[in-house]
């Protein structure tokens, strides 16, 4: 249960370089983000977030396992550490279906991002 909802599937949706002040669900009234605004009542909204680094490749390890880039090896091309559990592995072990769909080279299976997902689509 998450916030009173029975969870059967988890989708982690990331979008590189999107600022919250562009989204209607966070108060922008320019009508630019119809899809995101339409699904807000079905999602968990995080209002106090901060990236762990300033660029995509260094920042994203913080999402699947709450870590910093240097926890995974030398930059600029770290692999996800096999010693740390990923969120995909944790939800899978809880019986929740987890899928990921990727179109960013730095988040591809080559760097270990495909680990633990029951479905991982990598357009790379």
C-alpha positions as CSV (number, residue, x, y, z in Angstrom):
1,X,0.0,0.0,0.0
2,X,1.2,3.5,-0.9
3,X,-0.9,6.4,0.3
4,X,-3.9,4.1,0.6
5,X,-3.5,2.6,-2.9
6,X,-2.8,-1.1,-3.5
7,X,0.2,-1.1,-5.8
8,X,0.4,-3.8,-8.5
9,X,2.6,-2.0,-11.0
10,X,5.3,0.7,-10.8
11,X,6.4,3.0,-13.6
12,X,9.3,5.3,-12.9
13,X,9.0,8.1,-15.4
14,X,11.9,10.5,-15.8
15,X,12.2,13.4,-18.1
16,X,15.5,15.1,-18.5
17,X,15.7,18.9,-18.0
18,X,12.1,19.6,-17.2
19,X,11.5,22.3,-14.7
20,X,8.5,22.1,-12.4
21,X,7.4,25.7,-13.2
22,X,6.5,24.5,-16.7
23,X,3.9,22.0,-15.5
24,X,0.3,22.9,-15.1
25,X,-0.1,20.6,-12.2
26,X,2.4,22.8,-10.3
27,X,0.7,26.0,-11.2
28,X,1.7,27.0,-14.8
29,X,-1.5,28.0,-16.7
30,X,0.1,28.1,-20.2
31,X,-1.5,24.7,-21.1
32,X,1.8,23.2,-22.2
33,X,1.7,19.9,-20.3
34,X,-1.7,18.4,-20.9
35,X,-0.7,14.7,-20.5
36,X,1.3,15.2,-17.3
37,X,-1.5,17.3,-15.8
38,X,-4.1,14.6,-16.8
39,X,-2.4,11.9,-14.8
40,X,-1.5,13.8,-11.6
41,X,-4.5,12.4,-9.7
42,X,-3.2,8.9,-10.4
43,X,0.4,9.6,-9.3
44,X,2.5,10.3,-6.3
45,X,3.7,13.9,-6.5
46,X,7.0,14.8,-5.1
47,X,7.2,18.5,-4.1
48,X,10.6,18.7,-2.4
49,X,13.2,17.0,-4.7
50,X,16.8,17.8,-5.5
51,X,19.1,16.1,-8.0
52,X,22.3,14.7,-6.5
53,X,24.4,16.0,-9.3
54,X,24.1,18.7,-12.0
55,X,24.1,16.5,-15.2
56,X,22.0,13.5,-16.3
57,X,24.6,10.8,-16.2
58,X,25.9,11.7,-12.8
59,X,22.5,12.4,-11.3
60,X,20.5,9.4,-12.3
61,X,22.1,6.8,-10.0
62,X,20.3,8.6,-7.2
63,X,16.9,7.5,-8.5
64,X,17.2,3.7,-8.5
65,X,19.2,3.3,-5.3
66,X,19.6,6.6,-3.5
67,X,23.3,7.0,-4.2
68,X,25.8,9.4,-5.7
69,X,27.6,9.0,-9.0
70,X,31.0,8.3,-7.4
71,X,29.5,5.3,-5.5
72,X,29.4,3.5,-8.8
73,X,32.9,4.1,-10.2
74,X,34.9,6.6,-12.0
75,X,33.2,9.3,-14.0
76,X,32.4,10.1,-16.7
77,X,30.9,6.7,-17.4
78,X,30.0,4.9,-14.2
79,X,28.2,1.6,-14.2
80,X,25.5,0.9,-11.6
81,X,27.1,-0.9,-8.7
82,X,26.2,-4.6,-8.4
83,X,26.6,-4.2,-4.6
84,X,23.6,-1.9,-4.2
85,X,20.0,-3.0,-4.5
86,X,18.0,-1.1,-7.1
87,X,14.4,0.0,-6.7
88,X,13.5,-2.3,-9.6
89,X,14.8,-5.3,-7.7
90,X,13.0,-4.3,-4.5
91,X,9.6,-3.9,-6.0
92,X,10.0,-7.1,-8.0
93,X,10.8,-9.0,-4.8
94,X,7.6,-7.5,-3.3
95,X,5.6,-9.0,-6.2
96,X,5.0,-5.7,-8.0
97,X,5.5,-5.6,-11.8
98,X,8.1,-3.0,-12.7
99,X,8.9,-1.8,-16.3
100,X,11.2,0.8,-17.7
101,X,11.4,2.4,-21.1
102,X,14.5,4.2,-22.1
103,X,15.7,6.5,-24.8
104,X,18.8,8.0,-23.2
105,X,22.2,6.4,-23.9
106,X,23.5,7.2,-20.4
107,X,20.5,5.2,-18.9
108,X,20.9,2.2,-21.2
109,X,21.4,-1.4,-20.4
110,X,25.1,-0.9,-21.3
111,X,25.5,0.9,-18.0
112,X,23.4,-1.6,-16.0
113,X,20.1,0.3,-15.9
114,X,18.3,-2.8,-17.2
115,X,18.9,-4.7,-14.0
116,X,15.9,-6.0,-12.0
117,X,13.1,-4.8,-14.3
118,X,10.6,-7.4,-15.6
119,X,10.4,-5.4,-18.8
120,X,13.1,-3.0,-19.9
121,X,12.8,-1.3,-23.3
122,X,16.1,0.3,-24.4
123,X,15.9,2.2,-27.7
124,X,19.7,2.4,-27.7
